[in-house]
Amino acid sequence: MMDLLDMKIFKQLYMQRNISAVSRFLYLSQPTISYRLNKLQHELNTTLYTYDGEYHFTPQGKVFYEYCERILRDHDELVTRLEGMNDFTVNLSTVATYLYLEPIYIFLREKGLFPRIHTCRSDEAIRNIIDHQADVAIVGGVNMELPRHIDVIPLKDERIVLVYHQSLSHDIREIPLVIDQKDSGIHAVVLNYLEQFDHVNIVAEMGATADRLALINREPLGLFINETYLKDIQDRYPYIVISDTYQIHRNILLLASESSRYGDMIRVLIEKLNNLSPTH
């Protein structure tokens, strides 16, 4: 019975006119290819080509090539579409990746879905939800207005803590601060918090948390970080002090579209993540 492999063999033979090239392309032996081509012509009860040192395709062979081309293209489109129906795209901010990457991946695989999990900036994750490029986004706070069709669900209350070089005063007004870049989820939260003080000294904006911590371990500077990284400070940065006074609370949020095809699945996922990370 003719199948897709027969069509692939014939299509490649028509395109390459060389059985050795077809063998290399499809990783099949030449005897296997010859056998299937002969069986195919017998099944169709027609001559698709002749060979006299070169391949010459009959009118029937040209029609069959067009048929193979169309069927194989439709098959590939169908497979892609069906696979896409099982895709579940998650965008995670850096801190959300640290907290939730593994349980989300395990949960989605158990449900028979294909997780596509991307770590990105908070603003990018939020924009992808708005533009329907992701099924779920998990970020540390939202610093933009959201459309009405986006659900926002708090998952975890998180502290953002001031840390600074041990040579500095404990007064935030006396600490030169390095803050996150504008595209991070923490940037606006920290700036809003600092407005309550009559004077603060922001000296720089930097991206990667590890780079900023290494800098502050060497230089008389301070920064606000997610509590997620506090254990790393205690283990790796002996000259950094963790403040008990200057702390900010914010929610880790899950964002999803109200119209998501995975609405029921997302509700189960939210319940699972809440069980992992009860609020403080």
C-alpha positions in Angstrom: 0.0 0.0 0.0 1.4 3.4 -1.0 2.4 5.6 1.9 4.1 8.9 2.7 7.6 7.4 2.4 6.9 6.3 -1.1 5.8 9.8 -2.0 8.9 11.3 -0.4 11.2 8.9 -2.3 9.5 9.7 -5.6 9.5 13.4 -5.0 13.2 13.4 -4.2 13.9 11.2 -7.3 12.0 13.7 -9.5 13.9 16.6 -8.0 17.4 15.2 -7.9 17.4 12.6 -10.8 19.9 10.6 -8.9 19.2 7.6 -6.7 22.4 7.9 -4.7 21.4 11.5 -3.8 17.9 10.3 -2.8 19.6 7.6 -0.6 21.7 10.1 1.2 18.9 12.6 1.6 16.4 10.1 3.1 19.0 7.8 4.8 17.7 4.8 2.9 19.7 2.1 1.1 19.5 2.1 -2.7 18.0 -1.4 -2.8 15.2 -0.2 -0.5 14.5 2.8 -2.7 14.5 0.7 -5.9 12.2 -1.9 -4.4 9.7 0.8 -3.2 9.7 2.6 -6.5 9.0 -0.6 -8.4 6.3 -1.6 -6.0 4.8 1.9 -6.3 4.6 1.6 -10.1 3.1 -1.8 -9.9 0.4 -0.6 -7.4 -0.5 2.4 -9.6 -0.4 0.1 -12.7 1.5 2.8 -14.7 5.1 3.8 -15.7 6.2 6.9 -13.9 9.7 7.1 -15.4 12.3 5.3 -17.6 16.0 5.0 -17.1 18.7 4.9 -19.7 21.6 6.2 -17.6 19.4 9.2 -16.9 15.9 9.4 -15.4 13.1 10.5 -17.8 9.7 11.1 -16.3 6.5 10.2 -18.2 3.4 12.5 -18.2 2.0 10.2 -15.5 5.2 10.7 -13.5 4.9 14.4 -13.7 1.3 14.3 -12.5 2.2 12.0 -9.7 5.0 14.3 -8.6 2.6 17.2 -8.4 0.3 15.0 -6.3 3.1 14.0 -4.0 4.2 17.6 -3.6 0.7 18.7 -2.6 0.0 15.8 -0.2 3.4 16.1 1.6 3.0 19.8 2.0 -0.5 19.4 3.4 0.8 16.7 5.7 3.5 18.9 7.1 1.1 21.8 7.6 -1.3 19.4 9.4 1.4 18.1 11.7 2.5 21.7 12.5 -1.0 22.8 13.2 -1.8 19.8 15.5 1.5 20.3 17.4 0.7 24.0 17.8 -2.7 23.1 19.3 -0.7 21.4 22.2 1.8 24.2 22.6 1.7 26.1 25.9 3.9 29.2 25.9 5.0 30.6 29.3 7.0 33.8 29.7 8.9 34.2 33.0 10.7 37.1 34.5 14.1 36.3 36.0 12.8 35.8 39.5 9.8 33.8 38.3 12.1 31.5 36.4 14.0 30.9 39.7 10.8 30.1 41.5 8.6 28.3 39.0 10.4 27.0 36.0 10.7 23.3 37.1 7.2 22.9 38.6 5.6 24.5 35.5 7.5 22.3 33.1 6.6 19.1 35.0 2.9 20.1 35.3 2.5 20.9 31.6 4.3 17.7 30.5 2.0 15.7 32.8 -1.0 17.3 31.1 0.3 16.2 27.7 1.3 19.7 26.6 4.5 20.9 24.9 5.9 23.6 27.2 7.6 26.6 25.5 9.1 28.4 28.4 11.0 31.7 27.9 12.9 33.8 30.4 12.6 37.5 29.4 12.2 41.0 30.8 9.0 41.7 32.7 7.8 44.3 30.1 8.4 41.8 27.3 6.5 39.1 29.1 3.6 41.4 29.7 3.5 42.6 26.1 3.5 39.0 24.9 0.4 38.3 26.9 -1.3 41.4 25.6 -0.4 40.5 22.0 -1.5 36.8 22.5 2.0 35.5 22.0 2.0 33.6 25.3 -0.6 31.7 27.3 0.8 32.7 30.7 3.3 35.2 32.0 4.6 35.4 35.5 6.3 38.6 36.6 7.2 40.6 39.7 4.7 43.4 39.4 3.2 45.3 36.5 4.3 48.8 35.5 1.9 49.4 32.7 -1.8 49.7 32.1 -3.4 46.4 31.1 -6.3 45.7 28.8 -9.5 44.5 30.4 -9.2 41.0 28.9 -6.1 40.2 30.9 -6.6 38.5 34.2 -4.0 39.3 36.9 -3.7 36.7 39.7 -1.3 37.2 42.7 0.8 34.1 43.4 3.2 35.1 46.1 4.1 38.1 48.3 7.7 38.9 47.8 10.2 41.1 49.6 12.6 43.4 47.8 15.4 44.2 50.2 18.2 46.8 50.4 21.7 45.3 50.6 24.9 47.4 50.7 28.6 47.2 51.3 29.5 46.8 55.0 31.6 50.0 55.0 28.6 52.2 54.5 26.2 53.8 57.0 22.8 52.1 57.7 21.0 55.3 56.5 19.6 54.9 53.0 20.2 58.6 52.4 23.9 58.0 52.8 24.2 55.0 50.5 25.0 55.4 46.8 22.4 53.2 45.0 22.7 51.1 41.9 19.2 50.2 40.7 17.8 47.9 38.0 17.4 49.0 34.4 14.1 50.6 33.3 12.9 47.5 31.5 13.0 45.3 34.7 9.9 44.6 36.8 11.6 46.0 39.9 12.7 49.4 38.6 9.4 51.3 39.0 8.7 49.6 42.4 12.0 50.8 43.8 11.6 54.3 42.4 8.2 54.6 44.0 9.5 53.4 47.3 12.4 55.9 47.3 10.0 58.9 46.8 9.3 58.8 50.5 12.8 59.9 51.4 13.9 63.6 51.2 17.1 62.6 49.5 18.6 59.5 47.9 21.7 59.1 45.7 21.1 56.9 42.6 24.5 56.6 40.9 23.8 54.0 38.2 21.4 51.6 36.5 22.6 48.0 35.8 21.0 44.8 34.5 22.3 41.4 35.7 21.9 40.9 39.5 25.0 38.8 39.8 27.1 41.6 38.3 25.6 44.2 40.7 26.2 42.0 43.7 29.8 41.4 42.7 30.3 45.1 42.3 28.7 45.9 45.7 30.8 43.2 47.4 33.8 45.3 46.3 32.6 48.9 46.2 30.7 51.2 48.7 27.4 50.9 47.0 23.9 49.6 47.7 21.0 48.0 45.7 17.6 46.5 46.1 17.2 42.8 45.2 14.6 40.1 45.3 14.6 38.1 48.5 15.2 35.1 46.3 18.9 36.0 46.1 19.5 36.5 49.8 20.8 33.0 50.3 23.4 33.7 47.6 24.6 36.8 49.4 25.1 34.9 52.7 27.0 32.1 50.9 29.1 34.1 48.3 29.4 37.8 49.2 30.9 38.3 52.7 31.2 42.1 52.5 27.5 42.7 51.8 25.0 43.6 54.6 21.3 42.8 54.4 19.1 45.6 55.7 16.3 44.9 58.2 14.9 48.4 57.8 14.5 49.1 54.1 12.2 46.5 52.5 9.5 46.6 49.8 6.7 44.2 49.4 5.2 43.3 46.1 3.2 40.5 44.5 4.5 37.9 42.0 1.7 38.0 39.5 0.4 35.5 36.9 -1.1 37.1 33.8 -3.4 35.3 31.3 -5.9 36.3 28.8 -9.6 35.7 29.8 -10.2 34.2 26.4 -7.3 31.7 26.6 -8.1 28.2 25.1 -6.4 26.8 28.2 -8.6 28.6 30.8 -9.3 25.5 32.8 -5.7 24.3 32.7 -4.5 27.7 33.8 -6.8 27.6 36.8 -5.3 24.3 37.9 -1.8 25.6 37.3 -2.5 28.6 39.5 -3.8 26.3 42.3 -0.6 24.2 42.0 1.7 27.3 42.1 -0.2 28.8 45.1 0.4 25.5 47.0 4.1 25.8 46.2 4.4 29.4 47.4 2.0 30.5 50.1 2.0 34.2 50.8 4.1 35.4 53.7 
